[in-house]
Amino acid sequence: PALPAALQLLPLYTMALQKSIVFRGGTDIRPDDRAFAMMRLNTMPSEESRYFIYPRMFALHNLPDGAGLPAAEDAPDEQAVGKSMRVTLPPMQNLSADRLQSDGVFMLENSLECVVWIGRATSPQVLQALFGIPSLDEVDFNTVALLEQNGSDLAARVRRLVTALEEERNVSLQIHLVREGDQNAEPRFFRYLVEDRAAFNGGSYSYHEYMSQINRSTKGMY
């Protein structure tokens, strides 16, 4: 039988928790990072832990009308973020590399940090608006950051979105920029794409494969 509506996301969150840096295998996670994540997970409110387990990913390069702008007073929590001024969220993307585009910029937020993935074919207009650079050629990402303000509507809306996320979390989110194809930095982004197969021990299954296994395991139990 189908799961009740309130439990339909339980398998997804269970799998995502198993793939989180708190519980997953692999030697690519530093012990200090694992211990810090475990400590924060044990102490954060349930709403924050929800996004720690299954982070939110947004496309920044093509924000729809209204995203990053003040939200209506009666906007549901799934569509807005912030305290002093609630801001409309862009649509959430599934945590899969299938959602990424080489001409796009995607931000992933998990209550502790924001990781921004920048496709190699991102337009110069978007790069200039968000980061103040004309291209990705020979750019040291240790010296580049999301712009505070530069007169660009896109930059203003993205900055307003990040500020609202920080206000809701009561923390200053670390923001990491990752260029497509950067073998040193990209794993930091891809480790959160929990719906895909991963190379670490215990993560070599996709969400579709995980659900198929659950269905086989529970067949005949009811």
PyMOL commands that set and color helices and strands:
alter all, ss='L'
color gray80, all
select helices_A, chain A and resi 5-7+10-18+31-43+46-53+77-79+97-99+124-131+153-169+186-190+207-218
alter helices_A, ss='H'
color red, helices_A
select strands_A, chain A and resi 56-59+80-81+87-88+105-109+113-118+174-179
alter strands_A, ss='S'
color yellow, strands_A
deselect
rebuild
show_as cartoon
